[in-house]
Every structure is written in structure tokens, then in C-alpha cells.
Amino acid sequence: MTLPPATEHTLGLLAEVRASRGFVGGARRLVRPESPHRASLGTAFIGMGASIVCGISAIYGFSLFVSHWPDYSNPLPALGAWALLILVLVTAFVTASVVGDRLPDWMFSTFLGLLALVIVLDVVAVWDLHDFGRYATASLTAATALLLVITLRRPMEILVAIAAIGLALLTVEIVNTELRPAAIAGQITALAFAALPVIIGVVIVRGFRSMVQVELDRVLVQSTVSAPRFAVGMLASEELARLDLAAEELLDSVATGRIALPLRPKTASVAASLATELRLHLIEGRRETWLYHAITESELLGRSVTLTDKASLAGLLDANQRDGLLAAVWLLVNDHAKKTTVRTVQVNVGPIVASTPSVQGRKLRVPIVITTTGVPRNRVDPSTWNAIRRVGRYSDSSQNASLRVEIECFVDNPADL
């Protein structure tokens, strides 16, 4: 149900015309980002909070280091580890503030390498004490330093890094420390102090990004409620703008003599392709309703909702009815009560029954049937029923974890408008 890609001839013409006018590159295509970045989703505040947590961890760890100073047989490696760690933390904080959306690979690799060196120096300093969980300080804080870049790298990369650090620390504990019952608690606490803040941070960032993506998708879809009965969608508008630009550049090249007349067969074929694509988009704009665009242009609804509206009757709904229908479908799909359950929604609009007598003045009755799978009735949010009431009178039934809602929707007769 997505828009077809532009033909090779059309893109070739646009690149050719741009090259003749001194432009570089081809036509711009509409591409949705696959992975959200910090700036685009507003995770800067989460990054700042993670930096504060990392700073508190560093202060706590350094205070422990100072308190254990008399216990070290050779405190110089531990002191070097803390000096290097402070330098890394300050550099990473400044870099995270100015680097933008993503930390380059070489910077991330350098960052991990320096953290590994900090851990090695700290392990060397506490090795003779044979109680890593009690005396380790810089190495544990080095693990929490991953919080500084938690919004700048993919969650899986952060999880792999903290898993490697945690495994290394666990190995040191097993080899260096005599795991007596009285010492086991300290070793487990040290591992938790190092790994849990980063793991919790990754979960928070992923949850926040998912929430923002869903809300952005909802705002995008909500804009279709006020659209005319028949109209092109936002993605189609972008494609129309691209085709219009290509046509204008072709006509301008012909008018200024950059492309001679009569047109060469290849250029004439490209011009015909442009005209055909423009006509197809205009025809589609007379058949597709706001509900069609709301479903096809939504990342969430497009995967789970199927629309059947052969007569394009959804375009007859008023703004309040549209908003209620869209909200109901959205709530049925986006209920996170059971994420493992596959949820699908089938929306059937019409047809108008000719034998049905006219009621409520000169309004038409448009039947709407919503059929779901994986949505038991007792798991439906109460606000879903309120949204359905805004569309019209309804009746519901359920069978085998599936819900069927039949709505009697009354709309204005388009013949009276």
C-alpha cells in the first residue's frame, strides 16, 4: 500500500537536468530514519541525567579510594587509574555535549580502550589485597562511565560493552578473591554497582525513544482527520513536489535551449514518464480517503491494520467521528498489556444498504465493522469505548480472544452538500 518508487527514467532525467545547470546529485527521496538519534528524539535531558549519575558514582568511588589509601601496598597504579579516569570522564562529557547525534566509531573505540586501561591499572593496584569487591574503585566507576555515551550509541553496543566489562570483573573476582560466604556479598555488590546503572539506563533510553516514536507517529496520523474527503497523503505530497520540480526543470531547460527541440527519444520518453506519474497521483487523490492515508502512512497502524472501503465512505465522516474512529483503532493496536501477543485490526466501511430507510433527517447510515485478533474484550481500554461512541451506536461481541464491533454511523448525504 506504499507509494511506488519513481522510475529510473524520471530519476535519470532529473540528474541529467541538474547536471546541466550545475547541480550535483539526483532527486531527493523521502526516507524515514530507521534508528532514532538523541537530538531528534529529545534525549539530551536523559543524557544529562546519566552524566549526573556517573558523576555521583565517581565521587563515591573516589572517596572509597581515599579511605583505602593506607591499605594499598603500591597505591601508584590506583592513583594513575583515577587520574586517567577523571581525564576520560571530563573529555567524554565535553565530547557528548558538542558531538551531536552520534559518537563516531573511532571515538567510541578509543573511549572503550581507555576504560579498559583504567580497569587494568585498578586491578593491578588491588591484586595483592585479594578482595576485589571491597577494594576496587576506579574499575567499577569506569563501567558506569558508559552512561556518558548511552544516548550517542546503539543500545546493543552499550550492552555488549557492559557485558564484556562485567565478565572481566567477574573473572578477576573468581581468580583473585577467596569466595568465602562473608565475601560473596561484597563481590556481588561490586558487580551490581558497575553494571546495573548502565543496564537500567539502556532500558530507560530505549523505552523513551519508543514512546516518542509512537507519539510522533500519532501526531502525524492525527493530521489526516482534518483532510478533505479525497486527498493525497503527506508522502504523496512529497512525491508530487519532486515530480513537479523535475517537470519544471525539464521545461526550463527546453525554454532556455539547454535541451534542443525536437526532443531526443530518451528525453521524450522521460517526459512521458513524468506526465504519467503526475496523472497517476492526481487519480489516486480522487480515490483515497483520510483513513487510507492515516493507516498507510503510520509505522504502527500500517503493520497491524487492514482497511476495506471500496466506496471511499470513510471520507463522509465528520471531524469528530474521524477522530473517534482513529483513536479507537489506535488504542486497540497500541495496547501494551501483552506485547508478545500479535494484534491485528480489520476495518470494514460500508456499503450503504439502499433498502434501509432514511433516519435522523436526510443522513445516510454507514456501517463500520471493526474485527480484531489478539484483543480480548476484557483487555480493551475503557477510553476505546468512549472513542467508538463518538462514531455512532455500536454493539460488540467476542470469541476466542477476538473482538468484533459493529458501529452504526450516520453521515451527511453528499448529494445535499
C-alpha positions in Angstrom: 0.0 0.0 0.0 3.0 2.2 -0.1 3.8 4.6 -2.9 5.7 3.1 -5.8 9.2 4.3 -6.3 10.0 6.7 -9.1 11.0 5.2 -12.4 14.6 5.0 -13.4 13.9 7.3 -16.4 12.5 10.0 -14.2 15.4 10.0 -11.8 17.8 9.9 -14.7 16.2 12.9 -16.3 16.3 14.9 -13.0 20.0 14.1 -12.5 20.8 15.0 -16.1 18.9 18.3 -15.9 20.5 19.2 -12.6 24.0 18.4 -14.0 23.3 20.7 -17.0 22.5 23.5 -14.5 25.5 22.9 -12.3 23.7 20.9 -9.6 25.3 17.8 -8.1 23.3 14.7 -7.2 19.9 13.3 -8.1 16.4 13.8 -6.8 15.8 13.8 -3.1 13.7 10.9 -1.9 11.6 10.8 1.3 13.3 8.4 3.7 12.2 7.7 7.2 15.1 7.2 9.7 15.5 3.6 10.8 17.2 4.4 14.1 16.4 7.5 16.2 19.1 9.8 17.4 19.5 11.8 20.6 18.7 15.2 19.2 15.8 14.1 17.0 14.0 12.5 19.9 15.0 14.9 22.7 17.1 12.5 24.7 19.5 15.3 25.6 18.0 15.6 29.1 18.3 11.8 29.6 22.0 12.1 28.7 22.4 14.9 31.2 20.8 12.9 33.9 23.0 9.9 33.1 26.0 12.2 33.3 24.9 13.3 36.8 24.6 9.7 37.9 28.0 8.9 36.5 29.4 11.9 38.4 27.9 10.8 41.7 29.3 7.3 41.1 32.8 8.8 40.5 32.6 10.9 43.7 31.6 7.9 45.7 34.3 5.7 44.2 37.0 8.3 44.7 36.0 8.7 48.4 36.4 5.0 48.8 39.8 5.1 47.1 40.9 7.8 49.5 39.7 5.8 52.5 41.5 2.7 51.3 44.8 4.5 50.6 46.6 3.1 53.7 45.7 -0.5 52.6 47.4 -0.4 49.2 50.8 -1.9 49.1 51.5 0.2 46.0 48.9 2.9 45.5 50.5 4.4 42.4 48.6 2.2 39.9 45.3 3.1 41.6 46.2 6.8 41.6 47.1 6.5 37.9 43.8 4.8 37.2 41.9 7.6 38.8 43.9 10.3 37.1 43.2 8.7 33.7 39.6 8.0 34.6 38.9 11.6 35.5 40.5 12.8 32.3 38.3 10.3 30.3 35.2 11.4 32.1 35.8 15.1 31.5 36.7 14.5 27.9 33.7 12.3 27.3 31.3 14.8 28.9 32.6 17.6 26.8 32.5 15.5 23.7 29.0 14.3 24.4 27.9 17.9 24.7 29.2 19.0 21.3 29.4 15.9 19.2 25.8 15.9 18.1 23.6 12.9 17.4 26.2 10.1 17.3 29.6 9.4 18.6 32.0 8.3 15.8 33.2 4.8 15.8 36.9 5.7 16.4 36.0 7.9 19.3 33.9 5.1 20.9 36.7 2.6 20.4 39.2 5.0 22.0 36.8 5.6 24.9 36.4 1.8 25.5 40.2 1.3 25.2 40.9 3.9 27.8 38.3 2.4 30.2 40.0 -0.9 29.7 43.3 0.6 30.7 41.7 2.1 33.8 40.4 -1.3 34.8 43.8 -2.9 34.3 45.6 -0.3 36.5 43.0 -0.7 39.2 43.2 -4.5 39.1 47.0 -4.3 39.4 46.7 -2.0 42.5 44.2 -4.2 44.4 45.6 -7.6 43.3 47.7 -8.2 46.4 44.7 -7.4 48.7 42.8 -10.5 47.5 39.4 -8.8 48.0 38.5 -7.2 44.7 34.9 -6.4 45.5 35.9 -4.5 48.6 38.9 -2.5 47.4 38.1 -2.0 43.7 37.1 1.6 43.0 38.3 3.1 39.6 37.4 -0.1 37.7 33.8 0.0 39.0 33.4 3.7 38.2 34.9 3.0 34.7 32.0 0.7 34.0 29.4 3.3 34.9 31.2 5.8 32.6 29.3 4.2 29.8 26.4 6.3 30.9 28.1 9.3 29.3 27.6 7.9 25.8 24.4 5.9 26.4 22.4 8.3 24.1 25.2 8.5 21.5 25.5 4.8 20.6 23.1 2.0 19.8 21.7 0.2 22.9 23.1 -3.1 21.8 26.7 -1.7 21.6 26.3 -0.4 25.2 25.0 -3.7 26.4 27.8 -5.6 24.7 30.4 -3.3 26.2 29.0 -3.5 29.8 28.7 -7.3 29.4 32.4 -7.6 28.5 33.4 -5.4 31.4 31.1 -7.3 33.8 32.6 -10.6 32.6 36.1 -9.3 33.1 35.4 -8.1 36.6 33.7 -11.4 37.5 36.7 -13.3 36.2 39.0 -11.2 38.4 36.8 -11.8 41.4 36.8 -15.5 40.9 40.6 -15.7 40.3 41.8 -13.2 42.9 39.3 -13.4 45.8 38.7 -16.3 48.1 34.9 -16.7 47.8 34.1 -17.2 51.4 30.4 -16.8 52.5 31.3 -13.5 54.2 33.0 -12.1 51.0 30.4 -13.2 48.4 28.0 -10.4 49.2 30.7 -7.8 48.6 31.7 -9.3 45.2 28.1 -9.3 44.1 27.5 -5.7 45.3 30.6 -4.6 43.3 29.3 -6.2 40.1 25.9 -4.7 40.6 27.4 -1.2 41.3 29.3 -1.5 38.0 26.7 -3.0 35.7 23.2 -2.2 36.9 23.2 1.6 36.3 24.2 1.1 32.7 21.6 -1.6 32.1 18.9 0.5 33.7 20.0 3.4 31.6 19.8 1.5 28.4 16.2 0.3 29.3 15.2 3.9 30.0 16.6 5.3 26.8 15.0 2.5 24.7 11.7 3.0 26.4 11.8 6.7 26.0 12.7 6.5 22.3 10.0 4.0 21.7 7.4 6.2 23.4 8.5 9.3 21.5 8.4 7.5 18.2 4.8 6.3 18.9 3.7 9.8 19.9 5.3 11.3 16.8 3.5 8.7 14.7 0.2 9.5 16.4 0.7 13.3 15.7 1.5 12.5 12.1 -1.6 10.4 11.7 -3.8 12.8 13.6 -3.3 15.5 10.9 -5.3 13.4 8.4 -8.5 14.0 10.5 -9.0 17.5 9.0 -8.2 16.4 5.5 -10.8 16.7 2.6 -12.8 13.7 1.7 -10.4 12.8 -1.1 -6.8 14.0 -0.9 -3.2 12.8 -1.4 -1.3 11.9 1.7 1.8 13.6 3.1 4.1 11.1 1.4 2.4 11.5 -1.9 2.6 15.3 -1.5 6.4 14.9 -1.2 6.5 12.8 -4.3 4.3 15.3 -6.2 6.7 18.0 -5.2 9.6 16.0 -6.5 7.8 15.3 -9.8 6.8 18.9 -10.1 10.4 20.0 -9.7 11.6 17.6 -12.3 8.9 18.8 -14.8 9.8 22.5 -14.1 13.5 21.8 -14.7 12.7 20.0 -17.9 10.5 22.8 -19.2 13.1 25.4 -18.1 15.9 23.5 -19.9 13.8 23.4 -23.1 12.9 27.1 -22.8 16.5 28.2 -22.3 17.8 26.0 -25.1 19.8 23.6 -22.9 17.8 20.8 -24.3 17.2 21.2 -28.1 14.0 20.6 -29.9 12.8 18.2 -31.1 13.5 16.1 -28.0 15.7 13.1 -28.3 13.8 9.8 -28.0 15.2 9.2 -24.5 14.3 12.6 -23.2 10.8 12.4 -24.8 10.3 9.0 -23.0 11.3 10.6 -19.7 8.9 13.5 -20.2 6.1 11.0 -20.9 7.0 9.1 -17.7 6.8 12.3 -15.8 3.3 13.1 -17.2 2.1 9.6 -16.5 3.3 9.7 -12.9 1.6 13.1 -12.3 -1.7 11.8 -13.7 -1.5 8.7 -11.6 -1.0 10.7 -8.4 -3.9 13.0 -9.4 -6.2 10.0 -10.0 -5.1 8.4 -6.7 -6.0 11.7 -4.9 -9.6 11.2 -6.1 -9.9 7.6 -4.7 -8.0 7.6 -1.3 -9.6 8.9 1.9 -8.1 10.3 5.0 -8.4 6.9 6.7 -6.4 5.2 4.0 -3.6 7.7 4.4 -3.8 7.5 8.2 -3.2 3.8 8.0 -0.6 3.6 5.2 1.5 6.5 6.5 1.7 5.2 10.1 4.5 3.0 11.2 2.3 1.4 13.8 -1.1 1.2 12.0 0.4 0.1 8.7 1.8 -3.1 10.2 -1.4 -4.2 12.0 -4.5 -2.6 10.4 -6.2 -3.6 7.2 -8.8 -1.3 5.6 -11.7 -2.3 3.3 -13.5 0.8 2.0 -14.4 0.1 -1.7 -16.8 3.1 -1.9 -14.5 5.5 0.0 -17.2 6.1 2.5 -14.8 7.0 5.3 -14.4 10.4 3.7 -18.1 11.2 4.6 -17.4 11.1 8.4 -17.2 14.5 10.1 -14.1 15.6 12.2 -15.5 14.3 15.5 -16.4 10.9 14.0 -13.0 10.6 12.3 -11.2 11.4 15.5 -13.2 8.8 17.4 -12.6 6.1 14.8 -8.9 6.8 14.6 -8.5 6.9 18.3 -10.3 3.6 18.7 -8.2 1.8 16.1 -5.1 3.3 17.6 -5.9 2.2 21.2 -6.8 -1.3 20.0 -3.4 -1.7 18.3 -1.2 0.2 20.8 -2.3 -1.5 24.0 0.9 -2.7 25.7 -0.7 -5.0 28.1 0.7 -8.0 26.3 3.5 -7.1 23.9 4.0 -10.8 23.0 0.5 -11.1 21.5 0.1 -10.3 17.8 -2.6 -7.7 17.4 -4.4 -7.1 14.1 -7.4 -5.0 13.3 -9.6 -5.2 10.3 -11.8 -2.2 9.5 -14.6 -2.6 7.0 -16.5 0.6 6.0 -19.9 0.3 4.2 -21.5 -0.5 1.9 -24.6 1.7 2.3 -27.7 -0.5 2.2 -30.1 1.0 -0.3 -33.2 -0.6 1.3 -32.5 0.9 4.7 -35.0 3.8 5.4 -33.6 7.2 6.0 -33.3 8.2 9.6 -32.2 11.2 11.5 -33.3 13.6 8.8 -31.6 13.1 5.5 -28.5 11.4 6.8 -27.1 8.2 5.5 -26.3 5.2 7.6 -22.7 3.9 7.0 -22.0 0.6 8.8 -18.5 0.2 10.1 -17.2 -3.2 11.4 -14.0 -3.5 13.4 -12.7 -7.0 13.8 -9.6 -7.7 15.9 -7.4 -10.7 16.7 -5.4 -10.9 19.9 -7.5 -8.3 21.7 -9.9 -9.9 24.3 -12.8 -7.7 25.3 -11.7 -7.6 29.0 -8.4 -6.1 27.9 -9.8 -3.2 25.9 -9.1 0.2 27.5 -12.3 2.0 28.6 -11.3 5.0 26.6 -11.6 2.9 23.5 -15.4 2.5 24.0 -15.7 6.3 24.6 -13.9 6.9 21.2 -16.3 4.4 19.5 -19.4 6.2 20.9 -18.2 9.3 19.1 -18.5 7.5 15.8 -22.0 6.1 16.4 -24.1 3.5 18.1 -22.3 0.2 18.4 -22.7 -3.4 19.5 -19.8 -5.8 20.3 -19.2 -9.5 20.6 -16.2 -11.6 21.3 -15.0 -15.1 20.5 -11.6 -16.8 21.1 -9.7 -13.7 22.1 -11.1 -11.8 19.2 -13.4 -8.7 19.3 -16.0 -7.6 16.8 -17.5 -4.2 17.0 -20.4 -3.1 14.7 -20.9 0.6 14.5 -23.9 2.4 13.1 -22.5 5.7 11.8 -24.8 8.4 10.4 -23.2 10.9 8.0 -24.5 13.8 5.9 -25.7 12.9 2.4 -23.1 14.2 -0.1 -25.9 14.9 -2.5 -27.3 17.6 -0.2 -24.0 19.4 0.2 
